[in-house]
Amino acid sequence: MARFDFRQGIVRHQTDTSGNPTFLSPVSGGSQIALVVSPDPTVLTFAHTPFRNYTFQEQQSVNPAWLGPFVSNVNYWLYWDIDLLTGDRTFGHTLLEPIVSAFPPPGAQNDQHWFDLSTTTMKVYNGAVFIDKVRVFAAKYENGAIIVPFPIGSQVGINQEIDSGFILFDDEDKPVKKFNKFNQGAFITTETKIASHLSKLANFRIESQFIIAKAIENIPAFSPLAYKGPREIGLAKNTVPTFPAIGIASEDLFTSEVRGFITQGYVINDLWNWLVPAGTPIFYDSNGELTTNIPQTFSIQQVATVVDKKTIFVDVKPLIEYG
């Protein structure tokens, strides 16, 4: 599950060792801007009406992403856009600083961006009326020369917990939507509650086994995780039963990174070589490592089951503390 503590903004981006953002880079003499996501992806959350939030993850660098030419001594605001018809992500820019307000800005100019707090929707003036958009800003390109990235967090002052899902596409690469005669209804996402006709009361979410949180320490991939604070995760160890395991890391996590982890489902690791029968329970030890050996002190908690030599099924059981 992707749950963030804010709406409308950047969730995560690449930084240097000092924490400075490095996900944007001028190219072609500054006439274009590249998106840099190697090795760390950029994650965005878009607010669209009070009940819809969309997540988008940039997994590959785009060079160039924002096309100029950009003129010196002119300010530009760079943004990501999700097309309400196709669900496609594109890049764009505007010469006008975006406005955040519960009321329409008076005397709006063409291409004025206004985040309407009364409907929690980004809108853009087309010269006659404001039209809905799904957009998040990346940076101000000051004087066409200096990149000033927007910070991580809400760009519109909405700091509340919200489920934000990835837009789903069918086998023809078309977004799946709730019905709307103009084909601009709500996108169906990995957070949308759905059900089959056999079980309409038992709603479920497609990615309910995948949760995002911030790491408070370096954690190796495929290690057991425990909540150490609100939306903060650390290594689970059986010697510290006050912090029981809640899932498994799917990749290496570094301090302060916001990443996803698995709470239920199959996990494959080519480096594993489980030499035990399928169905053998998996626990974790005092070093925070997965093991089929049953801990004899402090606590015991099953977090997974062996499927084959390189595969486990994550299904966290209640912790039992030794008396």
Number of C-alpha atoms within 10 A of each C-alpha: 20 22 18 20 14 23 28 28 25 24 21 21 23 20 13 9 7 6 9 11 17 16 21 23 15 18 15 11 10 20 17 18 24 19 21 23 21 14 10 18 19 21 20 25 30 28 28 22 17 11 12 21 24 24 24 19 15 17 14 14 18 14 16 18 20 23 17 15 13 19 13 14 10 12 19 22 22 23 17 20 18 18 14 17 14 15 20 13 14 13 17 17 20 16 15 14 14 19 16 18 14 13 11 16 15 6 7 17 14 15 18 20 26 25 26 20 18 11 13 23 21 26 23 20 18 14 11 9 11 18 13 18 20 22 28 23 23 26 18 22 23 15 14 20 19 14 20 14 19 18 16 16 20 21 20 20 13 16 14 11 11 17 20 26 25 19 21 18 16 8 6 6 11 13 20 17 18 11 11 9 6 7 13 15 14 19 25 20 24 22 24 20 13 17 13 10 7 7 9 10 10 10 12 15 15 16 17 15 17 17 17 17 21 21 25 20 15 14 21 16 14 19 24 31 26 20 21 17 13 8 16 18 30 25 24 28 27 26 19 12 18 15 19 26 29 21 26 28 22 19 14 13 23 15 13 15 19 20 21 20 25 24 24 19 13 15 18 15 13 8 8 12 11 17 11 13 11 14 13 16 21 21 25 26 23 15 12 20 16 19 16 18 12 15 17 10 13 16 22 23 23 21 28 29 20 22 19 18 17 15 18 24 20 22 20 21 15 12 17 14 15 11 6
